[in-house]
Amino acid sequence: MAGIDLRTLLHHGGTEADWQNLGLWPGTHESQPDYAGACRALALRVGTAANIQPDDRVLSIACGTGEELDLWRSAFGAGTAIGLEPDAGACEVAARRGRSVIHGGLAQAPTASFQRVLCVDAAYHISPRQDFLCTAHRALLPDGMLAFTDLVVDRPMDTPMRAAARACRIDPRELVSTDATIGCIRAAGFEEVRCERLDDAVLDGFRRFAGRQSQRIGAQRFHPAWWPAAVTAALVMPAIKRGLGYALFSARTAASAERTALSSNGIPG
């Protein structure tokens, strides 16, 4: 079982691709896509929420290997699609695929350069979250759009929930309610904030997929590479019962004159 990694196991038996997110899954009574299809569906939903237009300049924060960059160009006609990713290995894969991905963290994000900033299934790994939102705001041109998915909680975090978050490499302090997240988005200078809950389609959908995939990969499900997916799937239902949810947020930056006024009053412009 040498050379096995999580990406290989997630895509086993399906379309070969670089995708690695929780995916957007149809209901249990519909035909199920393969893993790549579900990941693609989630990235399409985020792109739709951002209302990507032909020739838009698009930035994907924490993009991994940047598979979504190709998708947004082909599906929406984005003119320029650039990724930002702190993992050097993922950036090397992106470069081999011909994708434009900047190696670095939030500090390396270009400013005032994009009509759209997106983040697919990665915001909950960025801490502090407010830095992510302010970086996105600075990267956007006036009247630009932000869209991202995030974990939310509908009740105060208890000890098991905090432990589960840490097991998934998530800072429990960053898991807040939908209303609190909307408040943070507005505090970063955005307006017209919208939220769509995707709890079942993403969280429970990934749990169902992981169960099927464990059977498909056979003995390889005992390989350490599979453990992150197995642990995530095992924690989904207990976490949902304790108030965990999954949401798609979108928001807009102010038009030029409004943005100038906000900046003069000390609000990020």
Secondary structure, DSSP 4 states (H G I P E B T S, - for coil): -TT--HHHHHHTTS------S------TTSPPP-HHHHHHHHHHHHHHHTT--TT-EEEEET-TT-HHHHHHHHHH--SEEEEEES-HHHHHHHHHTT-EEEES-GGG--SS-EEEEEE-S-GGGSSSHHHHHHHHHHHEEEEEEEEEEEEEESS---HHHHHHHHHTT--GGG---HHHHHHHHHHTT-EEEEEEE-IIIIIIHHHHHHHHHHHHHGGGGGSGGGHHHHHHHHHHHHHHHTTEEEEEEEEEPPPHHHHHHHHHTTS--
